[in-house]
Amino acid sequence: MAKKLFKKLDPETFNVLSSASTIGLHLVSGILVGGVAGYFLDDWLGTAPWCFLFFVLVGIAAGFKNVYTDAKRLIASQEKRDDPKDSPEN
């Protein structure tokens, strides 16, 4: 059953699916990088918890920005793919 499904899907579909699956990773990775950087800066400067909180907020903002740009790119590629002007039938 799965082999029949995968044979029907073209490589571009798998490319779109892989791009869509990375969106969640980009959100989480921004928060993690910000949290780790803030933690070590707090430890080094002795300013706990201020650097941690600041960099987690910056990581959240960066993660949402990454999600927004990834979603925009994914939508643009899908619209280009679905554009009837680019179909070989015309």
KAGICOR-V117313 format. One record per run of one state. SS is the DSSP state (alpha for helix, beta for strand, coil for the rest). FROM is the first residue (numbers start at 0). LEN is the number of residues. If there is no record, write none. Layout:
# KAGICOR-V117313
SS/FROM/LEN
SS/FROM/LEN
This chain:
# KAGICOR-V117313
coil/0/1
alpha/1/7
coil/8/2
alpha/10/35
coil/45/4
alpha/49/33
coil/82/1
alpha/83/3
coil/86/4
